[in-house]
Amino acid sequence: MSQRKYWDEAMETMPASDLKDLETKGLKAQLVYVYEKSDFYRKKFDAAGVHPDDFVQWDDIRKFPLTTKEDLRQTQEEVGGLGGHQCASMTDVIRIQGTSGTTGRPLLIGLTREDVNLWNEMFARHAWTGGLRPDDVLINPANFTLFVGGLSECSGAEHMGMTVVPAPFVSTGMEKFMNLIGEIRPTVLFSTPSATRFLEAALRDILKVAPDQLNFKKGFLAGEALSDEERANIEKTWGIVARNFYGLADVGADIAAECGESPGLHFCAQNALVPELLDADTLEPLDITEGAEGELVFTTINRQATPVIRYRVRDMVRVYTDPCPCGRTGFRFHVIGRTDDMIKVKGVNVFPAAVKGVIENFAPRTTGEMRIVLPSPGPSFGQNITIKVEYAGQPDEAELEKLSQEIRGVMRGKLVFTPRIEWIPADTLEKSQYKVEYFEKTYET
């Protein structure tokens, strides 16, 4: 089993025309289902002057209104529970999970047994794409409350046949977690890219070993984009093959993964999610073609409890469609940044993830940690902004000034803006165990 090339060969290598036919049937059924079962979607469609009968061919999905996280939060606040977009009876809902709540009130997501089975299959497809196999051992440090990184990832890994050790930091404690690593010797490092530094420090402190002295072989790195510089550092430090994985609690915990044979994350959620690409400013549709850049939008199909229709996930991506040597036919993408994180500096769009990537490229002279200082809510700023950057070692003023000029030059060349650099000592900024923090909001203090 572990030697087979794909988890679901038929779905992962399906010709585009066949997939579009399958999606068209799935979209039609999902639109009819939500119109019949959901007051929220019925009112939304009626207000936009569309009806499921208006959907005849794939492109007709563009006639239907977009949905945002704010829309779903509002209906959950007004209706309570899972909100007005709940379509399945609570007697059929077997699990409720949610978003992290890092950008506001957590959004609750309901799952029926069929929904869980579909999510498990999506996990297996993307995990297999990323090199994970049934003989791997995964220790999971994620919170097991609403967070899909906990229970859902364990459920998917078990479905695939992997050995799972559920050991959330919050209840296990760091010392016991590190001892479990020493005793069980898991093969898969499951972490956000930024949290690997936090884990490295804990390993050295508690187990008195370097990360590459353990049994880790593979990096299941999710929750954030993985820059080339960060990948190289993680692979060297941990002695692993580091791959980036992508998922969203709102639509599917596990959606895409790198295969290692070509740039980008392979979309692995065929017949579960239908993707669209939109111009982030005009929201006009874009073709998913090589080099296209836009905002991803997903519509669930075969989803029972809390379907989403044309849901803006707010991720700005660059698309790759040239054939991949691995044989998978799904498009690939690289996450440039989140449109709801994006700021404008003197009219230039700036994505914090891209800024962090530049800072990380200057390691080991920097630690890679930084904060963009926001003097007002923005998102537009008429003057250059300041970035706090942690320096490593004990450089003198002249060395820091030279490094500032180098960083500013790269920022100007790559990102078309020139920030001020404020240097701070290593370990000044709080390190996250989960998602990276990009901003210091001085207007809130």
C-alpha positions in Angstrom: 0.0 0.0 0.0 2.7 2.5 1.0 4.3 2.1 -2.5 1.3 3.2 -4.5 1.7 6.6 -6.2 -1.7 8.2 -5.3 -4.3 7.8 -2.6 -7.1 8.2 -5.1 -5.6 7.9 -8.6 -8.9 8.3 -10.4 -9.7 11.6 -8.7 -6.2 13.0 -8.6 -5.4 12.3 -12.2 -8.8 13.0 -13.7 -8.7 15.0 -17.0 -10.0 18.6 -16.6 -13.0 18.1 -18.9 -14.2 15.1 -16.9 -13.7 16.9 -13.6 -15.7 19.9 -14.9 -18.6 17.5 -15.8 -18.4 16.0 -12.3 -18.3 19.4 -10.7 -21.2 20.7 -12.7 -23.4 17.9 -11.4 -22.2 18.5 -7.8 -22.7 22.2 -8.0 -26.2 21.9 -9.3 -27.1 19.4 -6.5 -25.5 21.6 -3.8 -27.3 24.8 -5.0 -30.7 23.0 -4.9 -29.9 21.5 -1.5 -28.9 24.8 0.2 -31.9 26.6 -1.3 -34.3 24.0 0.1 -32.6 23.6 3.5 -31.2 27.0 4.4 -33.1 30.2 5.1 -29.8 32.1 4.9 -29.0 31.0 1.3 -32.6 31.2 0.1 -32.8 34.8 1.2 -29.3 35.5 -0.2 -30.1 34.0 -3.6 -33.5 35.7 -3.8 -32.0 39.1 -3.0 -29.5 38.6 -5.8 -32.3 37.5 -8.2 -30.9 34.0 -8.8 -32.4 30.6 -8.4 -30.8 27.1 -8.6 -32.7 26.6 -11.9 -30.4 29.4 -13.3 -27.5 27.0 -13.0 -27.1 25.0 -16.2 -23.4 24.9 -16.9 -20.2 25.3 -14.8 -19.7 29.1 -15.5 -23.2 29.8 -14.1 -21.8 29.5 -10.6 -20.6 33.1 -11.2 -24.2 34.3 -11.2 -24.6 33.5 -7.5 -23.5 35.9 -4.7 -20.3 35.6 -2.9 -20.3 34.6 0.8 -17.8 36.0 3.4 -16.8 34.9 6.9 -18.5 38.1 8.2 -21.8 36.9 6.6 -21.6 33.5 8.4 -20.6 35.1 11.7 -23.6 37.4 11.4 -26.0 34.6 10.8 -24.6 32.6 13.7 -24.9 35.6 16.0 -28.5 36.2 14.8 -29.8 32.6 14.7 -27.4 31.1 17.2 -25.6 27.7 17.0 -24.4 26.9 13.5 -26.4 29.7 12.0 -28.9 30.1 9.1 -26.6 28.2 6.7 -27.0 25.0 8.7 -28.7 22.5 6.3 -28.6 19.2 8.2 -30.6 18.3 11.3 -28.7 18.3 14.6 -29.5 14.6 14.9 -27.3 14.1 11.8 -24.5 16.5 13.0 -21.8 14.4 14.8 -19.2 17.0 15.3 -18.9 20.8 15.7 -15.5 22.5 15.2 -14.5 26.0 14.3 -12.0 28.5 13.1 -9.2 29.7 15.3 -10.8 33.0 16.0 -7.5 34.9 15.4 -9.4 37.5 13.2 -12.6 37.7 15.2 -15.3 35.6 16.7 -14.7 31.9 15.9 -16.9 30.5 13.2 -18.6 27.2 14.0 -18.5 24.4 11.5 -20.9 21.4 11.6 -20.1 18.0 10.2 -22.3 15.0 9.5 -20.9 11.5 9.3 -20.7 11.9 5.5 -18.9 15.2 5.9 -16.4 13.7 8.3 -15.8 10.8 5.8 -15.2 13.4 3.0 -12.8 15.4 5.2 -10.9 12.2 6.0 -10.5 11.4 2.3 -9.3 14.9 1.6 -6.7 14.6 4.4 -5.5 11.3 2.9 -5.2 12.7 -0.6 -3.2 15.8 0.5 -1.1 13.8 3.0 -0.2 11.2 0.4 0.7 14.0 -2.0 3.0 15.5 0.6 4.8 12.2 1.2 3.1 10.9 4.4 2.4 7.2 4.5 0.5 4.7 6.8 3.8 3.6 8.5 4.4 7.1 9.7 3.9 8.2 13.3 2.5 11.7 13.9 2.5 13.5 17.3 -0.1 16.2 17.3 0.4 19.2 19.6 -2.6 21.2 18.4 -5.4 22.3 20.6 -8.3 19.7 20.7 -11.1 22.2 21.3 -12.8 23.7 18.2 -9.5 23.9 16.3 -9.5 21.6 13.3 -5.8 21.1 13.5 -6.5 18.9 16.5 -9.3 16.4 16.2 -9.8 16.6 12.4 -6.2 16.0 11.6 -6.0 13.1 14.0 -9.2 11.6 12.4 -7.8 12.0 8.9 -4.4 10.5 9.8 -6.1 7.5 11.5 -8.3 7.0 8.4 -5.1 6.9 6.3 -3.6 4.3 8.6 -1.0 6.4 10.4 -0.1 6.1 14.0 -1.4 9.2 15.9 -0.3 10.5 19.3 -2.7 13.2 20.4 -0.7 15.4 22.8 -2.0 19.0 22.8 0.4 21.4 24.5 -2.3 23.0 26.5 -3.1 19.8 28.4 0.0 17.7 28.0 2.5 20.3 29.1 5.7 21.0 27.3 8.0 18.7 29.4 5.7 15.7 28.9 5.3 16.5 25.2 9.1 16.5 24.8 9.4 13.3 26.7 6.8 11.6 24.5 8.9 12.6 21.5 11.9 11.0 23.1 10.0 7.8 23.9 7.8 7.3 20.9 10.2 8.8 18.3 7.6 10.1 15.8 8.5 10.4 12.2 6.3 13.4 11.3 6.9 16.9 12.6 3.5 18.5 12.7 3.8 22.3 13.2 3.4 25.7 11.7 6.6 26.8 10.1 7.1 29.6 12.7 6.5 27.2 15.6 9.4 25.0 14.6 11.8 27.5 16.3 9.8 27.3 19.5 9.9 23.5 19.4 13.6 23.5 18.6 14.3 25.6 21.7 12.2 23.4 23.9 13.9 20.2 22.6 17.4 21.6 23.3 16.3 22.8 26.8 14.3 19.7 28.0 15.8 16.7 26.1 19.2 18.3 25.7 19.4 17.2 22.0 19.5 18.8 18.6 16.3 18.2 16.5 18.2 16.3 13.9 19.3 13.7 16.5 15.7 12.5 16.8 13.6 10.2 14.5 11.8 12.9 12.5 11.8 12.3 8.8 9.1 14.5 7.4 7.7 17.9 8.0 3.9 18.3 7.9 4.0 22.1 8.0 0.7 23.9 7.8 -1.1 27.1 8.9 1.4 29.4 7.1 3.1 29.7 3.8 6.6 28.2 3.8 9.3 30.3 2.2 12.3 28.7 0.5 14.6 30.2 3.1 12.5 28.9 6.0 12.3 25.4 4.3 16.0 25.2 3.9 16.6 26.2 7.6 14.0 23.7 8.9 15.3 20.9 6.8 18.9 21.5 8.0 17.9 21.9 11.6 15.5 18.9 11.9 17.1 16.6 9.3 13.7 16.2 7.5 12.0 16.7 4.1 9.8 19.8 4.8 6.6 20.1 2.8 3.9 22.8 3.0 0.2 21.7 3.5 -2.9 23.9 3.2 -6.3 23.8 4.7 -9.1 26.0 6.0 -11.6 25.1 8.8 -14.3 27.2 7.0 -14.4 24.9 3.9 -12.1 21.9 4.4 -9.4 21.1 7.0 -7.1 19.7 4.3 -7.1 21.0 0.7 -3.6 21.1 -0.8 0.0 19.9 -0.4 3.4 20.1 -2.1 4.5 17.0 -4.0 8.1 18.2 -4.2 8.4 17.8 -7.9 7.2 21.2 -9.1 6.4 24.6 -7.5 3.2 25.1 -5.6 0.6 23.2 -3.6 -1.4 20.7 -5.5 -5.2 21.2 -5.1 -6.4 17.8 -3.7 -10.1 18.4 -3.0 -11.6 17.4 -6.3 -15.3 16.6 -6.0 -15.4 18.2 -2.6 -14.6 21.8 -3.3 -14.9 23.8 -6.5 -12.3 26.6 -6.8 -12.6 29.9 -8.5 -10.0 32.7 -9.0 -11.1 36.3 -8.7 -9.4 39.7 -9.2 -8.9 40.8 -5.6 -9.9 44.4 -6.4 -12.8 44.0 -8.8 -13.9 40.5 -7.8 -14.2 39.7 -11.5 -13.5 36.1 -12.5 -10.0 35.1 -13.7 -9.1 32.0 -15.6 -7.0 29.5 -13.6 -4.0 29.5 -15.9 -0.2 29.4 -15.5 1.0 32.5 -13.6 -2.4 34.0 -12.9 -2.7 35.8 -9.5 -6.0 36.4 -7.7 -8.1 35.6 -4.6 -9.3 32.0 -4.1 -13.0 31.3 -3.7 -14.4 27.9 -2.9 -17.9 26.3 -3.2 -18.5 23.0 -1.3 -20.1 20.1 -3.0 -21.4 17.0 -1.4 -21.4 18.9 1.9 -24.4 18.3 4.3 -24.1 20.2 7.5 -22.8 23.7 6.8 -22.1 24.1 3.1 -20.6 27.4 1.7 -21.3 28.9 -1.6 -18.7 31.0 -3.4 -16.9 31.6 -0.1 -14.1 34.2 -0.1 -11.2 32.6 1.9 -9.2 35.8 1.5 -6.0 34.1 0.3 -4.2 35.7 -2.6 -2.4 33.1 -4.7 -0.3 32.6 -7.8 -1.4 29.7 -9.9 0.6 27.0 -11.7 -1.0 24.8 -14.4 1.9 23.5 -16.4 2.0 19.7 -16.2 3.6 18.2 -13.0 5.9 15.2 -13.3 4.0 13.6 -10.4 1.1 13.1 -12.8 -1.6 14.9 -10.7 -3.8 17.0 -12.9 -5.1 19.5 -10.3 -3.8 23.0 -10.5 -1.1 24.2 -8.1 -0.8 27.4 -6.2 1.5 29.5 -4.0 -0.1 31.7 -1.2 1.2 35.2 -1.6 -0.6 36.5 1.4 -4.1 37.2 2.8 -6.1 40.0 1.4 -7.4 40.9 4.9 -3.8 41.2 6.1 -2.7 43.3 3.1 -1.8 46.9 3.8 -1.1 49.7 1.3 2.1 51.8 1.7 2.1 54.9 -0.6 -0.4 53.1 -2.9 1.7 49.8 -3.0 0.1 46.5 -1.9 2.2 44.9 0.8 1.6 41.4 2.0 3.1 40.7 5.5 4.0 37.1 4.6 6.2 38.5 1.8 7.9 40.9 4.2 8.6 38.1 6.6 10.1 36.0 3.8 12.6 38.8 3.1 13.6 39.1 6.7 14.0 35.3 7.0 16.3 35.4 4.0 18.8 37.4 6.1 19.2 34.7 8.7 21.5 34.0 10.5 22.1 37.7 10.9 18.4 38.1 11.8 16.3 35.6 13.8 13.6 35.8 11.2 11.2 37.4 13.7 9.7 40.7 12.9 6.6 43.0 13.4 5.2 45.6 11.1 4.4 48.6 13.3 0.9 50.0 12.5 0.4 53.5 13.8 -3.3 53.5 12.7 -5.8 50.8 11.6 -5.0 51.6 8.0 -5.0 49.6 5.7 -3.6 52.5 3.7 -0.5 54.5 4.9 0.7 57.6 3.1 4.3 57.4 4.5 6.8 54.6 5.0 6.2 52.3 7.9 8.5 50.8 10.5 9.4 47.2 10.8 10.9 45.9 14.1 13.4 43.1 13.3 15.3 40.9 15.7 19.0 40.8 15.1 21.0 37.7 16.0 24.4 37.7 17.8 26.0 40.9 18.9 26.5 43.1 15.9 27.7 46.7 16.3 25.9 49.8 15.0 27.8 49.8 11.8 26.9 46.2 11.0 23.3 46.9 11.8 23.2 49.9 9.6 24.7 47.9 6.7 22.2 45.2 7.2 19.4 47.7 7.3 20.5 49.0 3.9 20.6 45.5 2.5 17.1 44.7 3.7 15.7 48.0 2.5 17.3 47.4 -0.9 15.7 43.9 -1.2 12.3 45.2 0.0 12.5 48.0 -2.6 13.4 45.6 -5.4 11.1 42.8 -4.6 8.1 44.4 -2.8 8.4 48.0 -4.2 8.4 49.8 -0.9 11.2 50.9 1.5 10.4 50.6 5.2 12.3 51.9 8.2 14.1 49.2 10.1 14.1 49.3 14.0 16.5 46.7 15.4 15.6 44.8 18.6 17.6 42.0 20.3 16.9 38.3 19.7 14.0 36.7 21.7 12.3 40.1 22.3 9.2 39.3 20.3 6.7 36.7 21.7 6.9 33.4 19.7 3.7 31.8 18.7 3.0 28.1 19.0 0.4 28.3 16.3 0.1 31.1 13.7 2.6 33.8 13.1 1.9 37.4 14.3 2.8 40.0 11.7 1.7 43.3 13.3 2.3 45.5 16.3 -0.7 47.8 16.6 0.5 50.8 18.5 -2.8 52.6 18.1 -4.3 50.0 20.5 -1.9 50.7 23.3 
